[in-house]
Amino acid sequence: MSFFDSLKETAKNLGDKAADTAEIAKIKMKISSAESDIKGVYTAMGKKLFEEHPDYMEKFFTEEKGKIDELKATIASLNDKIEAVKNTVGKVEEVKEEVEEKAEEVKEKIEE
């Protein structure tokens, strides 16, 4: 086999390996997507069970239900803090406007 034939064969083999690698990557992405979809279904199932059958949750998933209740309370508390900050920002804006109005009045009196 000549050098060029050998080079050509090597290039062909590399091309085949690249195509195989790309195909494997595509298949792995499909697998990952399917696994993600399964997790989504499990999540939906759990949420439905939690919301529609609290008695079942209490009986078989006491610890998990407690954790979810705890996390929901944390979220509610954090939302309250967000509202408090928004109210504070609103009050700061009101005070800023009052100060600007007073400053304008003082400026006008000085100019008189």
N, CA, C and O atoms as a GROMACS GRO file, in nm:
protein
  448
    1MET      N    1   0.086  -0.116   0.000
    1MET     CA    2   0.000   0.000   0.000
    1MET      C    3   0.091   0.123   0.000
    1MET      O    4   0.188   0.130   0.076
    2SER      N    5   0.060   0.219  -0.085
    2SER     CA    6   0.143   0.338  -0.094
    2SER      C    7   0.110   0.433   0.021
    2SER      O    8   0.010   0.419   0.092
    3PHE      N    9   0.197   0.528   0.036
    3PHE     CA   10   0.178   0.627   0.143
    3PHE      C   11   0.045   0.700   0.128
    3PHE      O   12  -0.027   0.720   0.226
    4PHE      N   13   0.011   0.740   0.004
    4PHE     CA   14  -0.113   0.814  -0.019
    4PHE      C   15  -0.236   0.726   0.006
    4PHE      O   16  -0.338   0.774   0.056
    5ASP      N   17  -0.226   0.599  -0.029
    5ASP     CA   18  -0.338   0.508  -0.002
    5ASP      C   19  -0.356   0.493   0.150
    5ASP      O   20  -0.469   0.491   0.200
    6SER      N   21  -0.246   0.481   0.219
    6SER     CA   22  -0.251   0.469   0.364
    6SER      C   23  -0.309   0.595   0.426
    6SER      O   24  -0.392   0.587   0.517
    7LEU      N   25  -0.267   0.710   0.378
    7LEU     CA   26  -0.316   0.838   0.426
    7LEU      C   27  -0.467   0.851   0.400
    7LEU      O   28  -0.542   0.897   0.485
    8LYS      N   29  -0.508   0.809   0.282
    8LYS     CA   30  -0.649   0.814   0.244
    8LYS      C   31  -0.732   0.723   0.335
    8LYS      O   32  -0.840   0.761   0.379
    9GLU      N   33  -0.682   0.604   0.362
    9GLU     CA   34  -0.751   0.508   0.449
    9GLU      C   35  -0.762   0.562   0.592
    9GLU      O   36  -0.866   0.547   0.656
   10THR      N   37  -0.655   0.624   0.641
   10THR     CA   38  -0.655   0.683   0.775
   10THR      C   39  -0.757   0.796   0.784
   10THR      O   40  -0.831   0.805   0.882
   11ALA      N   41  -0.761   0.880   0.683
   11ALA     CA   42  -0.857   0.990   0.680
   11ALA      C   43  -1.000   0.936   0.679
   11ALA      O   44  -1.087   0.990   0.747
   12LYS      N   45  -1.024   0.831   0.602
   12LYS     CA   46  -1.157   0.770   0.596
   12LYS      C   47  -1.196   0.716   0.733
   12LYS      O   48  -1.308   0.735   0.779
   13ASN      N   49  -1.102   0.647   0.798
   13ASN     CA   50  -1.129   0.592   0.932
   13ASN      C   51  -1.159   0.702   1.033
   13ASN      O   52  -1.248   0.688   1.117
   14LEU      N   53  -1.084   0.813   1.026
   14LEU     CA   54  -1.108   0.925   1.116
   14LEU      C   55  -1.246   0.985   1.090
   14LEU      O   56  -1.316   1.023   1.184
   15GLY      N   57  -1.284   0.994   0.964
   15GLY     CA   58  -1.416   1.046   0.928
   15GLY      C   59  -1.526   0.957   0.982
   15GLY      O   60  -1.627   1.005   1.033
   16ASP      N   61  -1.506   0.826   0.969
   16ASP     CA   62  -1.605   0.732   1.021
   16ASP      C   63  -1.617   0.743   1.173
   16ASP      O   64  -1.727   0.738   1.228
   17LYS      N   65  -1.502   0.757   1.240
   17LYS     CA   66  -1.503   0.770   1.386
   17LYS      C   67  -1.572   0.899   1.429
   17LYS      O   68  -1.646   0.900   1.527
   18ALA      N   69  -1.548   1.006   1.355
   18ALA     CA   70  -1.612   1.134   1.386
   18ALA      C   71  -1.763   1.122   1.369
   18ALA      O   72  -1.840   1.172   1.452
   19ALA      N   73  -1.806   1.057   1.263
   19ALA     CA   74  -1.949   1.038   1.239
   19ALA      C   75  -2.010   0.951   1.349
   19ALA      O   76  -2.120   0.979   1.397
   20ASP      N   77  -1.939   0.846   1.389
   20ASP     CA   78  -1.988   0.760   1.497
   20ASP      C   79  -1.998   0.838   1.628
   20ASP      O   80  -2.095   0.825   1.702
   21THR      N   81  -1.897   0.918   1.655
   21THR     CA   82  -1.896   0.997   1.777
   21THR      C   83  -2.013   1.096   1.778
   21THR      O   84  -2.080   1.115   1.880
   22ALA      N   85  -2.036   1.160   1.664
   22ALA     CA   86  -2.149   1.254   1.654
   22ALA      C   87  -2.282   1.182   1.673
   22ALA      O   88  -2.371   1.233   1.741
   23GLU      N   89  -2.295   1.064   1.615
   23GLU     CA   90  -2.418   0.986   1.629
   23GLU      C   91  -2.440   0.946   1.775
   23GLU      O   92  -2.552   0.954   1.826
   24ILE      N   93  -2.333   0.903   1.840
   24ILE     CA   94  -2.343   0.865   1.982
   24ILE      C   95  -2.384   0.986   2.065
   24ILE      O   96  -2.467   0.975   2.156
   25ALA      N   97  -2.327   1.103   2.035
   25ALA     CA   98  -2.361   1.225   2.109
   25ALA      C   99  -2.509   1.259   2.091
   25ALA      O  100  -2.576   1.297   2.187
   26LYS      N  101  -2.561   1.245   1.969
   26LYS     CA  102  -2.703   1.271   1.944
   26LYS      C  103  -2.791   1.174   2.024
   26LYS      O  104  -2.891   1.215   2.083
   27ILE      N  105  -2.753   1.049   2.026
   27ILE     CA  106  -2.830   0.949   2.100
   27ILE      C  107  -2.826   0.979   2.250
   27ILE      O  108  -2.928   0.967   2.318
   28LYS      N  109  -2.709   1.017   2.301
   28LYS     CA  110  -2.697   1.050   2.443
   28LYS      C  111  -2.782   1.171   2.479
   28LYS      O  112  -2.839   1.176   2.587
   29MET      N  113  -2.790   1.268   2.388
   29MET     CA  114  -2.875   1.385   2.412
   29MET      C  115  -3.022   1.344   2.419
   29MET      O  116  -3.097   1.395   2.502
   30LYS      N  117  -3.062   1.251   2.333
   30LYS     CA  118  -3.200   1.202   2.336
   30LYS      C  119  -3.228   1.128   2.466
   30LYS      O  120  -3.336   1.142   2.524
   31ILE      N  121  -3.131   1.050   2.512
   31ILE     CA  122  -3.145   0.978   2.639
   31ILE      C  123  -3.160   1.078   2.753
   31ILE      O  124  -3.248   1.064   2.838
   32SER      N  125  -3.074   1.179   2.754
   32SER     CA  126  -3.079   1.281   2.859
   32SER      C  127  -3.212   1.354   2.858
   32SER      O  128  -3.269   1.383   2.963
   33SER      N  129  -3.261   1.384   2.740
   33SER     CA  130  -3.390   1.451   2.728
   33SER      C  131  -3.503   1.363   2.781
   33SER      O  132  -3.592   1.412   2.852
   34ALA      N  133  -3.499   1.235   2.748
   34ALA     CA  134  -3.601   1.142   2.797
   34ALA      C  135  -3.595   1.130   2.949
   34ALA      O  136  -3.699   1.126   3.016
   35GLU      N  137  -3.473   1.124   3.005
   35GLU     CA  138  -3.458   1.116   3.150
   35GLU      C  139  -3.512   1.243   3.217
   35GLU      O  140  -3.575   1.236   3.323
   36SER      N  141  -3.488   1.356   3.155
   36SER     CA  142  -3.540   1.482   3.207
   36SER      C  143  -3.693   1.483   3.203
   36SER      O  144  -3.758   1.530   3.296
   37ASP      N  145  -3.749   1.432   3.095
   37ASP     CA  146  -3.895   1.422   3.084
   37ASP      C  147  -3.952   1.332   3.193
   37ASP      O  148  -4.057   1.361   3.250
   38ILE      N  149  -3.883   1.222   3.221
   38ILE     CA  150  -3.927   1.132   3.327
   38ILE      C  151  -3.929   1.205   3.461
   38ILE      O  152  -4.024   1.193   3.538
   39LYS      N  153  -3.823   1.281   3.489
   39LYS     CA  154  -3.818   1.358   3.614
   39LYS      C  155  -3.935   1.456   3.622
   39LYS      O  156  -3.993   1.476   3.728
   40GLY      N  157  -3.968   1.517   3.508
   40GLY     CA  158  -4.081   1.609   3.505
   40GLY      C  159  -4.212   1.539   3.536
   40GLY      O  160  -4.297   1.593   3.608
   41VAL      N  161  -4.229   1.418   3.483
   41VAL     CA  162  -4.350   1.342   3.511
   41VAL      C  163  -4.356   1.304   3.659
   41VAL      O  164  -4.460   1.316   3.722
   42TYR      N  165  -4.243   1.259   3.713
   42TYR     CA  166  -4.238   1.226   3.856
   42TYR      C  167  -4.275   1.348   3.940
   42TYR      O  168  -4.349   1.338   4.038
   43THR      N  169  -4.222   1.462   3.902
   43THR     CA  170  -4.251   1.585   3.976
   43THR      C  171  -4.400   1.617   3.970
   43THR      O  172  -4.461   1.650   4.072
   44ALA      N  173  -4.458   1.607   3.852
   44ALA     CA  174  -4.601   1.634   3.837
   44ALA      C  175  -4.684   1.535   3.919
   44ALA      O  176  -4.783   1.573   3.981
   45MET      N  177  -4.642   1.409   3.917
   45MET     CA  178  -4.714   1.307   3.995
   45MET      C  179  -4.709   1.340   4.143
   45MET      O  180  -4.810   1.334   4.213
   46GLY      N  181  -4.591   1.374   4.191
   46GLY     CA  182  -4.574   1.406   4.332
   46GLY      C  183  -4.655   1.528   4.372
   46GLY      O  184  -4.716   1.531   4.479
   47LYS      N  185  -4.654   1.630   4.286
   47LYS     CA  186  -4.729   1.752   4.315
   47LYS      C  187  -4.879   1.721   4.322
   47LYS      O  188  -4.949   1.767   4.412
   48LYS      N  189  -4.926   1.643   4.226
   48LYS     CA  190  -5.068   1.607   4.225
   48LYS      C  191  -5.104   1.528   4.350
   48LYS      O  192  -5.207   1.554   4.413
   49LEU      N  193  -5.021   1.434   4.386
   49LEU     CA  194  -5.044   1.354   4.507
   49LEU      C  195  -5.046   1.444   4.630
   49LEU      O  196  -5.132   1.430   4.717
   50PHE      N  197  -4.950   1.535   4.637
   50PHE     CA  198  -4.939   1.626   4.751
   50PHE      C  199  -5.063   1.712   4.764
   50PHE      O  200  -5.116   1.732   4.874
   51GLU      N  201  -5.110   1.765   4.650
   51GLU     CA  202  -5.224   1.857   4.654
   51GLU      C  203  -5.358   1.787   4.670
   51GLU      O  204  -5.447   1.839   4.738
   52GLU      N  205  -5.374   1.669   4.609
   52GLU     CA  206  -5.505   1.605   4.608
   52GLU      C  207  -5.525   1.498   4.716
   52GLU      O  208  -5.638   1.459   4.743
   53HIS      N  209  -5.417   1.452   4.776
   53HIS     CA  210  -5.428   1.347   4.877
   53HIS      C  211  -5.338   1.375   4.998
   53HIS      O  212  -5.244   1.301   5.025
   54PRO      N  213  -5.368   1.484   5.068
   54PRO     CA  214  -5.282   1.519   5.183
   54PRO      C  215  -5.280   1.411   5.291
   54PRO      O  216  -5.180   1.396   5.362
   55ASP      N  217  -5.390   1.336   5.304
   55ASP     CA  218  -5.392   1.229   5.404
   55ASP      C  219  -5.290   1.120   5.371
   55ASP      O  220  -5.225   1.066   5.460
   56TYR      N  221  -5.277   1.088   5.243
   56TYR     CA  222  -5.178   0.990   5.198
   56TYR      C  223  -5.037   1.042   5.225
   56TYR      O  224  -4.949   0.968   5.268
   57MET      N  225  -5.018   1.169   5.199
   57MET     CA  226  -4.886   1.230   5.223
   57MET      C  227  -4.850   1.221   5.370
   57MET      O  228  -4.737   1.187   5.405
   58GLU      N  229  -4.945   1.252   5.456
   58GLU     CA  230  -4.920   1.246   5.600
   58GLU      C  231  -4.883   1.106   5.644
   58GLU      O  232  -4.796   1.087   5.730
   59LYS      N  233  -4.948   1.007   5.584
   59LYS     CA  234  -4.928   0.868   5.626
   59LYS      C  235  -4.793   0.813   5.580
   59LYS      O  236  -4.724   0.746   5.657
   60PHE      N  237  -4.756   0.839   5.456
   60PHE     CA  238  -4.638   0.775   5.399
   60PHE      C  239  -4.517   0.868   5.380
   60PHE      O  240  -4.404   0.821   5.369
   61PHE      N  241  -4.541   0.997   5.376
   61PHE     CA  242  -4.432   1.090   5.350
   61PHE      C  243  -4.430   1.203   5.452
   61PHE      O  244  -4.420   1.320   5.414
   62THR      N  245  -4.438   1.169   5.577
   62THR     CA  246  -4.447   1.269   5.683
   62THR      C  247  -4.328   1.365   5.680
   62THR      O  248  -4.346   1.487   5.685
   63GLU      N  249  -4.210   1.312   5.673
   63GLU     CA  250  -4.090   1.395   5.674
   63GLU      C  251  -4.084   1.485   5.552
   63GLU      O  252  -4.054   1.604   5.563
   64GLU      N  253  -4.113   1.428   5.435
   64GLU     CA  254  -4.108   1.506   5.312
   64GLU      C  255  -4.214   1.616   5.311
   64GLU      O  256  -4.188   1.729   5.269
   65LYS      N  257  -4.336   1.582   5.358
   65LYS     CA  258  -4.443   1.680   5.363
   65LYS      C  259  -4.404   1.793   5.457
   65LYS      O  260  -4.429   1.910   5.428
   66GLY      N  261  -4.345   1.758   5.569
   66GLY     CA  262  -4.300   1.860   5.663
   66GLY      C  263  -4.198   1.953   5.601
   66GLY      O  264  -4.201   2.074   5.622
   67LYS      N  265  -4.107   1.896   5.524
   67LYS     CA  266  -4.004   1.976   5.458
   67LYS      C  267  -4.068   2.070   5.355
   67LYS      O  268  -4.030   2.187   5.345
   68ILE      N  269  -4.165   2.018   5.279
   68ILE     CA  270  -4.234   2.102   5.180
   68ILE      C  271  -4.309   2.215   5.251
   68ILE      O  272  -4.303   2.330   5.207
   69ASP      N  273  -4.379   2.183   5.359
   69ASP     CA  274  -4.450   2.287   5.434
   69ASP      C  275  -4.353   2.393   5.486
   69ASP      O  276  -4.382   2.512   5.484
   70GLU      N  277  -4.238   2.347   5.533
   70GLU     CA  278  -4.135   2.437   5.584
   70GLU      C  279  -4.084   2.528   5.471
   70GLU      O  280  -4.068   2.649   5.490
   71LEU      N  281  -4.059   2.469   5.356
   71LEU     CA  282  -4.009   2.548   5.242
   71LEU      C  283  -4.114   2.648   5.194
   71LEU      O  284  -4.081   2.761   5.157
   72LYS      N  285  -4.241   2.606   5.194
   72LYS     CA  286  -4.348   2.699   5.155
   72LYS      C  287  -4.356   2.816   5.252
   72LYS      O  288  -4.377   2.930   5.210
   73ALA      N  289  -4.338   2.790   5.380
   73ALA     CA  290  -4.339   2.897   5.480
   73ALA      C  291  -4.220   2.991   5.458
   73ALA      O  292  -4.234   3.113   5.471
   74THR      N  293  -4.105   2.935   5.424
   74THR     CA  294  -3.987   3.017   5.394
   74THR      C  295  -4.014   3.106   5.273
   74THR      O  296  -3.980   3.225   5.275
   75ILE      N  297  -4.073   3.050   5.169
   75ILE     CA  298  -4.105   3.127   5.049
   75ILE      C  299  -4.201   3.241   5.083
   75ILE      O  300  -4.183   3.353   5.038
   76ALA      N  301  -4.303   3.212   5.162
   76ALA     CA  302  -4.399   3.315   5.202
   76ALA      C  303  -4.329   3.426   5.279
   76ALA      O  304  -4.356   3.544   5.257
   77SER      N  305  -4.239   3.389   5.369
   77SER     CA  306  -4.164   3.488   5.447
   77SER      C  307  -4.077   3.574   5.356
   77SER      O  308  -4.069   3.696   5.372
   78LEU      N  309  -4.012   3.511   5.260
   78LEU     CA  310  -3.927   3.586   5.167
   78LEU      C  311  -4.010   3.679   5.079
   78LEU      O  312  -3.967   3.791   5.049
   79ASN      N  313  -4.129   3.635   5.039
   79ASN     CA  314  -4.217   3.722   4.961
   79ASN      C  315  -4.260   3.843   5.046
   79ASN      O  316  -4.272   3.954   4.994
   80ASP      N  317  -4.284   3.820   5.175
   80ASP     CA  318  -4.318   3.932   5.264
   80ASP      C  319  -4.202   4.031   5.271
   80ASP      O  320  -4.223   4.152   5.272
   81LYS      N  321  -4.080   3.980   5.276
   81LYS     CA  322  -3.962   4.068   5.280
   81LYS      C  323  -3.951   4.149   5.151
   81LYS      O  324  -3.915   4.267   5.154
   82ILE      N  325  -3.981   4.086   5.039
   82ILE     CA  326  -3.978   4.158   4.910
   82ILE      C  327  -4.078   4.273   4.914
   82ILE      O  328  -4.047   4.385   4.874
   83GLU      N  329  -4.199   4.245   4.963
   83GLU     CA  330  -4.301   4.350   4.972
   83GLU      C  331  -4.256   4.462   5.066
   83GLU      O  332  -4.280   4.580   5.037
   84ALA      N  333  -4.192   4.426   5.176
   84ALA     CA  334  -4.143   4.527   5.270
   84ALA      C  335  -4.038   4.616   5.203
   84ALA      O  336  -4.039   4.738   5.221
   85VAL      N  337  -3.949   4.555   5.127
   85VAL     CA  338  -3.847   4.633   5.056
   85VAL      C  339  -3.913   4.723   4.953
   85VAL      O  340  -3.876   4.840   4.940
   86LYS      N  341  -4.011   4.670   4.880
   86LYS     CA  342  -4.082   4.752   4.781
   86LYS      C  343  -4.148   4.871   4.848
   86LYS      O  344  -4.143   4.982   4.797
   87ASN      N  345  -4.212   4.848   4.965
   87ASN     CA  346  -4.276   4.956   5.037
   87ASN      C  347  -4.175   5.059   5.083
   87ASN      O  348  -4.202   5.179   5.079
   88THR      N  349  -4.059   5.012   5.128
   88THR     CA  350  -3.953   5.102   5.172
   88THR      C  351  -3.905   5.187   5.056
   88THR      O  352  -3.885   5.308   5.070
   89VAL      N  353  -3.887   5.124   4.942
   89VAL     CA  354  -3.843   5.197   4.822
   89VAL      C  355  -3.947   5.302   4.786
   89VAL      O  356  -3.913   5.414   4.750
   90GLY      N  357  -4.075   5.264   4.795
   90GLY     CA  358  -4.182   5.358   4.766
   90GLY      C  359  -4.179   5.477   4.861
   90GLY      O  360  -4.198   5.591   4.818
   91LYS      N  361  -4.155   5.451   4.988
   91LYS     CA  362  -4.149   5.558   5.088
   91LYS      C  363  -4.028   5.648   5.062
   91LYS      O  364  -4.037   5.770   5.077
   92VAL      N  365  -3.918   5.589   5.023
   92VAL     CA  366  -3.798   5.668   4.991
   92VAL      C  367  -3.828   5.760   4.874
   92VAL      O  368  -3.787   5.876   4.874
   93GLU      N  369  -3.898   5.709   4.775
   93GLU     CA  370  -3.934   5.791   4.659
   93GLU      C  371  -4.024   5.907   4.702
   93GLU      O  372  -4.007   6.020   4.655
   94GLU      N  373  -4.119   5.881   4.792
   94GLU     CA  374  -4.208   5.986   4.841
   94GLU      C  375  -4.128   6.094   4.913
   94GLU      O  376  -4.148   6.213   4.889
   95VAL      N  377  -4.037   6.052   5.000
   95VAL     CA  378  -3.954   6.147   5.074
   95VAL      C  379  -3.866   6.226   4.977
   95VAL      O  380  -3.848   6.346   4.993
   96LYS      N  381  -3.813   6.158   4.879
   96LYS     CA  382  -3.728   6.225   4.779
   96LYS      C  383  -3.807   6.334   4.708
   96LYS      O  384  -3.758   6.445   4.689
   97GLU      N  385  -3.931   6.302   4.669
   97GLU     CA  386  -4.014   6.400   4.601
   97GLU      C  387  -4.044   6.518   4.691
   97GLU      O  388  -4.042   6.633   4.646
   98GLU      N  389  -4.073   6.491   4.820
   98GLU     CA  390  -4.100   6.599   4.915
   98GLU      C  391  -3.978   6.689   4.930
   98GLU      O  392  -3.991   6.812   4.932
   99VAL      N  393  -3.861   6.628   4.941
   99VAL     CA  394  -3.737   6.706   4.956
   99VAL      C  395  -3.714   6.790   4.832
   99VAL      O  396  -3.676   6.907   4.843
  100GLU      N  397  -3.737   6.732   4.715
  100GLU     CA  398  -3.718   6.808   4.591
  100GLU      C  399  -3.815   6.927   4.584
  100GLU      O  400  -3.779   7.036   4.540
  101GLU      N  401  -3.940   6.904   4.627
  101GLU     CA  402  -4.039   7.012   4.628
  101GLU      C  403  -3.996   7.123   4.724
  101GLU      O  404  -4.002   7.241   4.690
  102LYS      N  405  -3.953   7.083   4.844
  102LYS     CA  406  -3.909   7.183   4.942
  102LYS      C  407  -3.785   7.258   4.892
  102LYS      O  408  -3.773   7.379   4.911
  103ALA      N  409  -3.695   7.186   4.828
  103ALA     CA  410  -3.575   7.249   4.774
  103ALA      C  411  -3.613   7.350   4.667
  103ALA      O  412  -3.553   7.457   4.658
  104GLU      N  413  -3.711   7.317   4.587
  104GLU     CA  414  -3.757   7.408   4.483
  104GLU      C  415  -3.820   7.533   4.545
  104GLU      O  416  -3.798   7.644   4.497
  105GLU      N  417  -3.898   7.514   4.652
  105GLU     CA  418  -3.959   7.627   4.721
  105GLU      C  419  -3.852   7.718   4.780
  105GLU      O  420  -3.860   7.841   4.769
  106VAL      N  421  -3.752   7.658   4.842
  106VAL     CA  422  -3.643   7.736   4.902
  106VAL      C  423  -3.568   7.811   4.792
  106VAL      O  424  -3.534   7.928   4.809
  107LYS      N  425  -3.544   7.745   4.682
  107LYS     CA  426  -3.472   7.808   4.569
  107LYS      C  427  -3.552   7.928   4.518
  107LYS      O  428  -3.494   8.033   4.490
  108GLU      N  429  -3.685   7.912   4.506
  108GLU     CA  430  -3.768   8.021   4.460
  108GLU      C  431  -3.765   8.138   4.556
  108GLU      O  432  -3.759   8.253   4.514
  109LYS      N  433  -3.768   8.110   4.688
  109LYS     CA  434  -3.764   8.217   4.788
  109LYS      C  435  -3.631   8.290   4.785
  109LYS      O  436  -3.625   8.411   4.803
  110ILE      N  437  -3.524   8.214   4.761
  110ILE     CA  438  -3.392   8.276   4.756
  110ILE      C  439  -3.383   8.367   4.634
  110ILE      O  440  -3.326   8.476   4.641
  111GLU      N  441  -3.440   8.324   4.526
  111GLU     CA  442  -3.434   8.403   4.402
  111GLU      C  443  -3.522   8.527   4.410
  111GLU      O  444  -3.501   8.620   4.332
  112GLU      N  445  -3.619   8.532   4.501
  112GLU     CA  446  -3.708   8.649   4.513
  112GLU      C  447  -3.639   8.764   4.576
  112GLU      O  448  -3.699   8.870   4.594
   0.00000   0.00000   0.00000
